[in-house]
């Protein structure tokens, strides 16, 4: 094997999320044969990383070709550990790798942990904190925005997960040079489980609060289940059960199934077994569950927002996310559709290939 190029990966996302789309993205890309074949990864981890389900399942922490350093100064969204002295302490740990790194890659917004390295690659996911009123109410939002501004000010290149996100970036950061940006779409695992498709099953994945807009799904699904007593609703991941979920479970015994912490394998099996994947989200940076639904041949019934149009194109049925009537009609139409033909899409190894090209060449 030719000599691999050393890359420092700041793994703060594995502390800030126990499980989630960005965390899954990084775990899969860092495990990719393309990434591991060309790049020598040095991974900086922080307190709490051991709780991250994707990091644990990936085996990255015990891989022979992965160099790990533990940094006791955690990243945080509320700025508790984001003072200059904390940045300096994180830089000291990064220097302990004693590599001459080609680049530092961030997994979530913040300072370049190794200021000595001239290439700082920042991944742009979404701009929910800048654009959604409900996010402004969070006590951590001001800190997140400061960390994002710092990351983009220091970045030598910003790579976005969708063109929709890139265009929103230039609304909020208009002075950044467009020629120092690119788009690398997410991917998926190349395999899928053998499963029997249940035409009566509707699947919702992930968070349900705020801009995820689950209330519209709940109203439409209530009407659908009253109309057709064979229809079931499967809820995977997201917050603990709440009043909306419990009301549905009470009114439709045995027909509303909730699993708050499914494994990736369980998620894939649910996708492969369901007829419809539904999302009423008002905002997304990409939408990994949507992509996984398509690769499993599950009909996407999703809100009519730009990034969903960008990812799913003609493969999805779209509805007005402010209207439960619009969603109800879309669900009825989709239950009557023929089985979906799975579109061709990129794998995580394809994604890693694009990152390798970005990191290996000037």
Number of C-alpha atoms within 10 A of each C-alpha: 5 6 9 14 18 19 20 27 22 25 24 25 23 30 21 20 18 16 20 19 15 17 23 21 18 20 21 23 23 22 20 18 15 19 24 18 16 20 21 18 20 22 22 21 24 21 16 15 21 15 14 19 21 25 24 15 12 15 13 19 16 11 11 8 14 16 16 19 14 15 18 14 17 20 27 17 19 15 14 11 14 20 9 9 10 16 20 16 14 24 18 14 18 24 15 9 16 8 12 13 20 19 20 26 22 23 21 23 24 25 25 24 24 22 16 12 14 15 20 23 24 26 23 25 21 20 18 18 18 16 13 14 12 11 16 14 11 10 11 15 17 18 16 20 17 16 22 20 17 15 23 22 12 18 22 16 21 22 20 24 19 24 19 22 22 22 14 17 20 13 9 13 13 11 8 16 12 13 8 11 17 18 17 16 19 24 21 22 13 11 10 16 14 10 14 10 16 15 20 17 21 27 23 23 20 17 19 24 12 14 17 18 19 21 17 20 21 17 17 20 21 17 13 19 19 12 11 12 11 12 19 23 24 18 22 21 20 19 12 12 14 9 8 13 18 13 13 19 16 11 13 17 10 10 18 21 16 19 16 16 16 16 16 13 11 14 18 22 17 28 32 24 23 25 26 27 26 26 29 27 24 17 21 20 21 24 19 19 21 23 21 22 23 24 25 24 23 30 30 28 23 26 26 20 18 16 19 25 17 13 22 18 12 9 18 22 20 23 22 16 22 16 15 20 16 16 28 20 13 19 24 13 12 19 17 9 11 9 14 16 13 14 12 8 17 15 18 25 21 20 21 25 18 15 16 18 12 14 20 15 7 7
